[in-house]
């Protein structure tokens, strides 16, 4: 399987790159880790939306870029992120009292999935 296809499936299905490589234990671990972290982030009303210009108004350029990078990182969670946006399960960028905890968990879910994809691609390279 080509690396791009492996990475795309790994993005869409948390831990999916391991599944295609027939490494079932890492697949199960990352599928549970990413899905649970993402679900906890949604339960704590983490924001999935891209920050609106009005929400970034008055911030310096670095802080605005950090907020935008955080919003992009949530997309790395793949399938769960797409499903939440499709079913409108995500909240606005600054909604809710617990949005900071929830948003942090959503970012972590994206980073965990990115870690799984990167590790699976490294393992694939080592096996060749």
Secondary structure, DSSP 4 states (H G I P E B T S, - for coil): --HHHHHHHHHHTTTHHHHHTT-HHHHHHHHHHHHHHHHHHHHTT-B-SPPPHHHHTT--HHHHHHHHHHHHHHGGGTHHHHHHHHTT-SBPTT-STTHHHHHHHHHHHHHHHHHHHHHHHHHHHHH-
